[in-house]
Amino acid sequence: MGSDAQVTMTGPRLLHPGAWWLWAVALSACALRTTNPVLLCLIIAVSGWVVVSRRADVPWSRSFASFLRLGMIVIAVRIVFQIFFGVRIPGTTLFTIPEVTLPDWAAGVSLGGPVTLESLMAAFYQGLRLAAVLACFGAATSLCSPYRMLRALPTVLYEAGVAVTIAFTFAPQAIVASRQVREARRLRGRSDRGVRAWSASAMPVLEGALDRAVALAASMDSRGYGRRGSSSVTVRRRSVGLVLLGLLAIAVGSYGLLDPSAPALFRIPALGLGAAALIGALVAGGKSTTRTRYRPDPWIGPEWMVSLAGVVAFGSFVLVGRMSDALSPSTNPLEVPVVPFVAVIGLLVAALPAWFAPHPPTLASASSPMVVAA
Amino acid sequence: MIRFEHVTITYPEATTPTLVDVSFEVPEGELCLVVGVTGSGKSTLLRAVNGLVPRFSGGILAGSVVIDGRTTSDVAPRDLADVVGVVGQDPAAGFVTDFVEDELAYAMENLGVAPDVMRRRVEDILDLLGLHELRHRPLASLSGGQQQRVAIGSVLTAGPRVLVLDEPTSALDPAAAEEVLAALTRLVHDLGITVLIAEHRLERVVQYADRIVMVPGDGRPIVVGTPAEVFGGSVVAPPVVELGRLAGWSPLPLSVRDARRVAGPLRDQLASIDTEVFSRKARSLGDVVATTDGLQASYGPITALRGVDLEFRAGEVVALMGRNGAGKSTLLNHLVGLREPVSGVVQVMGSVPHRLSARDVVRVAGLVPQDSGVLLYHDTVAAECNASDRDAGLLHGTTRIVLDRVVPGVDASTHPRDLSEGQRLGLALSIVLASEPPLLLLDEPTRGLDYGAKQRLVEVLAQLAADGHAVVIATHDVEVVAAVADRCIVLAEGEVVADGPARDVVVHSPVFAPQVAKVLAPLALLTVNEVQLALAAASDSSYS
């Protein structure tokens, strides 16, 4: 084999994980702003298309299908809940289930009654929205190496060492564990399909994924991850406090941006406070942690383009939201959803990374066949 | 360099301590081998060196572990990274990054080594461990031996004075294991690094060890000494030592080379023996149980099997050997229907396994996977047995009867996690055997087993073959192949390169020959047991 497969700026390489996450978060923000089923399906399709064209040939890249499956379960659960417990929306009654009269203290909860087409469609739209958000999250996890994401994190977060590792590696590890459990079930002669199989394997999958994540955390720790350096306890406590405050404020701020009904204080001011706290933590913590980078991930043209593609899509949704109510089509009375042209263009821009993002290095390009004489 | 002072370790919820009052010292520059039966606390001892036990495992450590003058109770593992490097059993589980170079640099990034020093040290380690051709490769694409060398390199870059390895060769084929051990001895001899290593397959490492720490388990005191001292009275000994004891050699040889130099008279004495009498032809072969015809398999762009034609008959024990990644596990997975062939046909008892339902497939073929623990997920042995009866639609109690035959005397209320490695394998094997599949497949069954448990497994497998099962084991353990296999298949890069009687295949191979065969070559004797029988026969014939 030749060692000519250099990791260069022009050849196949892994994109900076921050770019993919920005893109995915922007796309999921689009999803959260709409219940238009056409747009939501388009978002799922765009994320799927980009994943298929730009994922690397590594274990964590196969998680997208699982997120899609999870999304379908969410839709089904949402509809079943609507049928039995949902608020009764008048309209075209499809069928009626016996109504249960609840005692006074449970007033407000309805059980049974007429099930209308309108109520089912509303539930379906909401379920689809969650499924689209899950698809965006799945796209980010299959496109980014969890390690590279960890590496790109600000150094102050390293204080939370083990917790951060587990948080970032749990989903990919669970995918690996679930395949193993499915195979083990088959070897024991249990059926590997159906709801029962799925629920019975949940515990071993979670246990297995957690074990792996903890083993990884132990390996990282014994190789010096999260070393204290020379900083004093008070400096560290102060920076951890600032990080927590900053993250909380940013979470509130993002929620405010996504939910149009949130008070104005929860939007820009909260985001500003969060950013300030994080910058403060970086300054305070940056001095004390000694960490260096071996061949740092660059942030160059393709990174800008990928994150910009996400931002453009989000911008188009904001624009459409201002101009019309096409983002939330009416379900009462039920109407055929109007497809806003601008939003579709925005989503097509978000699909562009499928063409201009660099290819990830593949096994075939980096090596001769997998089996190499020892 | 490493000092244990009255160390007692108790895990949470355990009634008895795992290690009791352990005191020993490893001086700088020694290669110290930790031996003992499975579950005796070897891993616990190793992980206590840099404080992963109890910091990551929970539990209580009494006494103190002092490493390079620092006590682990005062210093976190991450702050010892520049003193101790720890490499676990499964290198892939500890990989943090995706590419070889990144993995080598990872520890240095955390230590804050300057970028230019980092570049230089990565180059040094690449050369030292012979990894330079792999530098840009994704970790997932490496073979087991390469992964293990990368794992060793990834802790070495931090410049530790102590290297701790937990069974670094247990998952490796003989050649890859040699490669890793050669790298280790180079580190000890050229760089003076202190190495603490646990290993079950003593035959591989005992010749390199300066000192042995024997952990007997069950709270008995540990034994520390030179290899010859410790093995003089030990039941746990590699075949070459056993052969030395049988022949009455003194001092006991620890390597094939030592033994071969004193084995001349023994070879002469045995020269007249016809080794044909030991061929295991006594078992009569039954019908064909399974066939593969032009079987092709691939993972993405990588071809795992290329046109494999094989036939397995009732009553034979077949050993499947070959490098890591040669396609052994893939072949087993196809035989049990976990994967669908890309092309070609797999037939077991006349049906195609991947088309059968889970319940039907266990009646024709059963597989005990590499990590047998994945088959177990109930909280008592009794619950596992009941679930197995229910899954396979068997009479209540069937699995328990099988279990008593395979490993007698397992307490029904034990948690499977608390069983010894051998008992756990026995339980998994019983669950698979309960539906009486004519084809029984075992993937690396001896991984983590000590000599006693291995001997027990060999007896069980021989009995199963005698009962008419076709038994296929994929293994790297040449000593087990020597002890039980009738037929040996060698795979290389997805192709069958050898298929014949086990004795013919292994005896003249420099890689696959067991120790006894290497000592006695050109005589085709494989085990100490055979030598014993041959000696008896030789003395009989000399009297008559």
Chai-1 contact restraints between the chains, C-beta under 6 A:
chainA,res_idxA,chainB,res_idxB,connection_type,confidence,min_distance_angstrom,max_distance_angstrom,comment,restraint_id
A,S3,B,E133,contact,1.0,0.0,6.0,A-B,restraint_1
A,A5,B,H136,contact,1.0,0.0,6.0,A-B,restraint_2
A,V58,B,D98,contact,1.0,0.0,6.0,A-B,restraint_3
A,V58,B,A140,contact,1.0,0.0,6.0,A-B,restraint_4
A,S145,B,D98,contact,1.0,0.0,6.0,A-B,restraint_5
A,Y147,B,V96,contact,1.0,0.0,6.0,A-B,restraint_6
A,Y147,B,T97,contact,1.0,0.0,6.0,A-B,restraint_7
A,Q180,B,V374,contact,1.0,0.0,6.0,A-B,restraint_8
A,E183,B,L338,contact,1.0,0.0,6.0,A-B,restraint_9
A,A184,B,V374,contact,1.0,0.0,6.0,A-B,restraint_10
A,A184,B,L375,contact,1.0,0.0,6.0,A-B,restraint_11
A,R186,B,A358,contact,1.0,0.0,6.0,A-B,restraint_12
A,L187,B,L367,contact,1.0,0.0,6.0,A-B,restraint_13
A,R188,B,D391,contact,1.0,0.0,6.0,A-B,restraint_14
A,G189,B,A358,contact,1.0,0.0,6.0,A-B,restraint_15
A,G189,B,R359,contact,1.0,0.0,6.0,A-B,restraint_16
A,G189,B,V362,contact,1.0,0.0,6.0,A-B,restraint_17
A,G189,B,D391,contact,1.0,0.0,6.0,A-B,restraint_18
A,G189,B,A392,contact,1.0,0.0,6.0,A-B,restraint_19
A,R190,B,A358,contact,1.0,0.0,6.0,A-B,restraint_20
A,R190,B,D391,contact,1.0,0.0,6.0,A-B,restraint_21
A,S191,B,A358,contact,1.0,0.0,6.0,A-B,restraint_22
A,D192,B,A358,contact,1.0,0.0,6.0,A-B,restraint_23
A,P204,B,Y377,contact,1.0,0.0,6.0,A-B,restraint_24
A,A215,B,A93,contact,1.0,0.0,6.0,A-B,restraint_25
A,A218,B,L52,contact,1.0,0.0,6.0,A-B,restraint_26
A,A218,B,F56,contact,1.0,0.0,6.0,A-B,restraint_27
A,S219,B,G94,contact,1.0,0.0,6.0,A-B,restraint_28
A,M220,B,V96,contact,1.0,0.0,6.0,A-B,restraint_29
A,D221,B,P77,contact,1.0,0.0,6.0,A-B,restraint_30
A,D221,B,R78,contact,1.0,0.0,6.0,A-B,restraint_31
A,S222,B,N50,contact,1.0,0.0,6.0,A-B,restraint_32
A,S222,B,P77,contact,1.0,0.0,6.0,A-B,restraint_33
A,S222,B,V86,contact,1.0,0.0,6.0,A-B,restraint_34
A,R223,B,A81,contact,1.0,0.0,6.0,A-B,restraint_35
A,R223,B,A107,contact,1.0,0.0,6.0,A-B,restraint_36
A,G224,B,R78,contact,1.0,0.0,6.0,A-B,restraint_37
A,G224,B,A81,contact,1.0,0.0,6.0,A-B,restraint_38
A,G224,B,A107,contact,1.0,0.0,6.0,A-B,restraint_39
A,G224,B,N110,contact,1.0,0.0,6.0,A-B,restraint_40
A,G224,B,L111,contact,1.0,0.0,6.0,A-B,restraint_41
A,Y225,B,R78,contact,1.0,0.0,6.0,A-B,restraint_42
A,Y225,B,N110,contact,1.0,0.0,6.0,A-B,restraint_43
A,G226,B,R78,contact,1.0,0.0,6.0,A-B,restraint_44
A,R227,B,R78,contact,1.0,0.0,6.0,A-B,restraint_45
A,R227,B,D79,contact,1.0,0.0,6.0,A-B,restraint_46
A,R227,B,N110,contact,1.0,0.0,6.0,A-B,restraint_47
A,T290,B,G112,contact,1.0,0.0,6.0,A-B,restraint_48
A,R291,B,G112,contact,1.0,0.0,6.0,A-B,restraint_49
A,T292,B,E109,contact,1.0,0.0,6.0,A-B,restraint_50
A,T292,B,G112,contact,1.0,0.0,6.0,A-B,restraint_51
A,T292,B,P115,contact,1.0,0.0,6.0,A-B,restraint_52
A,Y294,B,A105,contact,1.0,0.0,6.0,A-B,restraint_53
A,Y294,B,E109,contact,1.0,0.0,6.0,A-B,restraint_54
A,Y294,B,M118,contact,1.0,0.0,6.0,A-B,restraint_55
A,L363,B,S141,contact,1.0,0.0,6.0,A-B,restraint_56
A,A364,B,P301,contact,1.0,0.0,6.0,A-B,restraint_57
A,A366,B,H136,contact,1.0,0.0,6.0,A-B,restraint_58
A,A366,B,R137,contact,1.0,0.0,6.0,A-B,restraint_59
A,S367,B,R137,contact,1.0,0.0,6.0,A-B,restraint_60
A,S367,B,S141,contact,1.0,0.0,6.0,A-B,restraint_61
A,M370,B,S141,contact,1.0,0.0,6.0,A-B,restraint_62
A,M370,B,I302,contact,1.0,0.0,6.0,A-B,restraint_63
A,V371,B,G325,contact,1.0,0.0,6.0,A-B,restraint_64
A,V371,B,E493,contact,1.0,0.0,6.0,A-B,restraint_65
A,V372,B,S143,contact,1.0,0.0,6.0,A-B,restraint_66
A,A374,B,G145,contact,1.0,0.0,6.0,A-B,restraint_67
A,A374,B,A175,contact,1.0,0.0,6.0,A-B,restraint_68
A,A374,B,A176,contact,1.0,0.0,6.0,A-B,restraint_69
A,A374,B,E179,contact,1.0,0.0,6.0,A-B,restraint_70
